[in-house]
Amino acid sequence: MALLSVLTPVLAVVLCLVIGFMLLVRSREMETTLTPPGKTAGASKTDFRPWVDQDLQDDTENTAKEDEDGDWVDSNEEEDLLHVPYSPPRYSEETMLQRSKDLYTLMNQRRTVRFISPEPVPREVIDNVIRTAGTAPSGAHTEPWTFVVVSDAETKHKIRLIVEEEEEVNYRQRMGDKWVHDLAKLKTNWIKEYLDVAPYLVLIFKQTYGILPNGKKRTHYYNEISVSISSGILLAALQNVGLVTVTSTPLNCGPQLRLLLKRPANEKLLMLLPVGYPASDATVPDLKRKRLDDIMVHI
């Protein structure tokens, strides 16, 4: 009996520890289950920052989804591509050097411009720069881009209202003090007058997957990288014809703009570019670019 009286408190303590451990494990399982994808369990609201728009999660790896969904096209169903000879122009070393300098000089003049003239721009010029952007390489040549060109004044104003509403929330709440402070020197805020003024708005959508005429889906490999490369070529094409833009990436505006422009669910907004001539009184920050030694490593 004496031994039992001594062991009883010990057994009670052990039992309490076991129960407590089981409750802790159960609590963590529930927390994991309830945590939304892309957010860290236990992170406070202030810890979460939309550094990348939630509408732009890179979903290139669709293998598991494709295996479960019978609507995806089998690569064996696609015809083999004919290969043809390729002989691009070849220049002398002297000409190559001069062309490389000329292109650098042209592109080094490219600046982000927020003061855009309402002066009309020929539509054919815009068509040609979009064609140029469409020459970009893409994963498995899927060309996963859609360029929505808006010149209608009413639609441009609706876009501005959507962007400014979300951008004000971004600046005041989502982005955090450090981000807003880093932007202060550029004198930018949530007011986007150029969205009304610029003769064209080019909204660049990435197609997360393709939809074939027969309704089947086609994987778009590295769709975000492919569309980003295409966007870079578009910026160069605009600079080549003397037009300016600002690479606008309005956070959390994608779903509303997609709905406004009647784009399908497989398209996600990547970038918004107001396009036109620079205003006569346009100014830009006096920024300096890094030296070649700071951006290149030659091995």
Summary of the structure (lengths in Angstrom):
residues: 299
radius of gyration: 26.9
end to end distance: 81.9
largest distance: 103.9
contacts: 719
relative contact order: 0.16
helix: 46%
strand: 12%
